[in-house]
């Protein structure tokens, strides 16, 4: 399925990741312990202002079955069971939270040579129904998604998009916010050898005729260090520096400054990810 289209949620993701991924303005720590026996453990902690929250998650793999369990500092337990290859090119996931007995959700994903379909249904008397599909190929994909709340008999989402992908660039156009906005994004690989990329994203709101945009770049200083920058029309400037100080272990420093705010204090964040 190397030439099959990606799911609808992947449309525009390459530019979105360059502009937003790994930016963090809190203090975050994660520690992962992989296991060859099929059991992996990850502990994550985040300090926001004076509040510290965290969670511990485990993943157990047995053949084509994957079980994920996460427990947070508020004693909430999230469980997800994924069955791969239930039938050819299909994956089924069942998730639920404890003690929320109405949180059950069933997800089904089907990948075809020329289509990718994802569906979700809440396992409660008034479920939330979601369906997304993309058709085409790895290079050119057209898709859409809808969400329907049976409790209020209303649509929660109704979006459509198209993407064109090549190894050195990717472009996407998405009709989002239930048809109220158009989002266009583009990312271009300037120098693959140095990992230099630039990206831009613009949003036009059809009801108010307002426009907003963000531009950003990414560059590898050396094989272990990367730098990202971002500028938005609202005057916010952000930068990120990430260093792989040991194999699969990353330290990331993020900063953001609002140039339009008087007496603004820069936002600073530090994230440390350890993986033995």
Secondary structure in CASP SS format (residue, H / E / C, confidence):
PFRMAT SS
TARGET T0000
AUTHOR 0000-0000-0000
METHOD secondary structure of the structure
MODEL  1
X C 1.00
X C 1.00
X C 1.00
X C 1.00
X C 1.00
X C 1.00
X C 1.00
X H 1.00
X H 1.00
X H 1.00
X C 1.00
X C 1.00
X H 1.00
X H 1.00
X H 1.00
X H 1.00
X H 1.00
X H 1.00
X H 1.00
X H 1.00
X C 1.00
X C 1.00
X C 1.00
X C 1.00
X C 1.00
X C 1.00
X E 1.00
X E 1.00
X E 1.00
X E 1.00
X E 1.00
X E 1.00
X E 1.00
X C 1.00
X C 1.00
X C 1.00
X C 1.00
X C 1.00
X E 1.00
X E 1.00
X E 1.00
X E 1.00
X E 1.00
X E 1.00
X E 1.00
X E 1.00
X E 1.00
X E 1.00
X C 1.00
X C 1.00
X E 1.00
X E 1.00
X E 1.00
X E 1.00
X E 1.00
X E 1.00
X E 1.00
X E 1.00
X E 1.00
X E 1.00
X E 1.00
X E 1.00
X C 1.00
X C 1.00
X E 1.00
X E 1.00
X E 1.00
X E 1.00
X E 1.00
X E 1.00
X E 1.00
X E 1.00
X C 1.00
X C 1.00
X C 1.00
X C 1.00
X E 1.00
X E 1.00
X E 1.00
X E 1.00
X E 1.00
X E 1.00
X E 1.00
X E 1.00
X C 1.00
X C 1.00
X C 1.00
X C 1.00
X C 1.00
X E 1.00
X E 1.00
X E 1.00
X E 1.00
X E 1.00
X E 1.00
X E 1.00
X E 1.00
X E 1.00
X C 1.00
X C 1.00
X C 1.00
X C 1.00
X C 1.00
X C 1.00
X E 1.00
X E 1.00
X E 1.00
X E 1.00
X E 1.00
X E 1.00
X E 1.00
X E 1.00
X C 1.00
X C 1.00
X E 1.00
X E 1.00
X E 1.00
X E 1.00
X E 1.00
X E 1.00
X E 1.00
X E 1.00
X C 1.00
X C 1.00
X C 1.00
X C 1.00
X C 1.00
X E 1.00
X E 1.00
X E 1.00
X E 1.00
X E 1.00
X E 1.00
X E 1.00
X E 1.00
X E 1.00
X C 1.00
X C 1.00
X C 1.00
X E 1.00
X E 1.00
X E 1.00
X E 1.00
X E 1.00
X E 1.00
X E 1.00
X E 1.00
X E 1.00
X E 1.00
X C 1.00
X C 1.00
X C 1.00
X C 1.00
X E 1.00
X E 1.00
X E 1.00
X E 1.00
X E 1.00
X E 1.00
X E 1.00
X E 1.00
X E 1.00
X E 1.00
X E 1.00
X E 1.00
X E 1.00
X C 1.00
X C 1.00
X E 1.00
X E 1.00
X E 1.00
X E 1.00
X E 1.00
X E 1.00
X E 1.00
X E 1.00
X C 1.00
X C 1.00
X C 1.00
X C 1.00
X E 1.00
X E 1.00
X E 1.00
X E 1.00
X E 1.00
X E 1.00
X E 1.00
X E 1.00
X E 1.00
X E 1.00
X E 1.00
X C 1.00
X C 1.00
X C 1.00
X C 1.00
X E 1.00
X E 1.00
X E 1.00
X E 1.00
X E 1.00
X E 1.00
X E 1.00
X E 1.00
X E 1.00
X E 1.00
X C 1.00
X C 1.00
X C 1.00
X C 1.00
X C 1.00
X E 1.00
X E 1.00
X E 1.00
X E 1.00
X E 1.00
X E 1.00
X E 1.00
X E 1.00
X E 1.00
X E 1.00
X E 1.00
X E 1.00
X C 1.00
X C 1.00
X E 1.00
X E 1.00
X E 1.00
X E 1.00
X E 1.00
X E 1.00
X E 1.00
X E 1.00
X C 1.00
X C 1.00
X C 1.00
X E 1.00
X E 1.00
X E 1.00
X E 1.00
X E 1.00
X E 1.00
X E 1.00
X E 1.00
X E 1.00
X E 1.00
X E 1.00
X C 1.00
X C 1.00
X E 1.00
X E 1.00
X E 1.00
X E 1.00
X E 1.00
X E 1.00
X E 1.00
X E 1.00
X E 1.00
X E 1.00
X C 1.00
X C 1.00
X C 1.00
X C 1.00
X C 1.00
X C 1.00
X C 1.00
X C 1.00
X E 1.00
X E 1.00
X E 1.00
X E 1.00
X E 1.00
X E 1.00
X E 1.00
X E 1.00
X E 1.00
X C 1.00
END
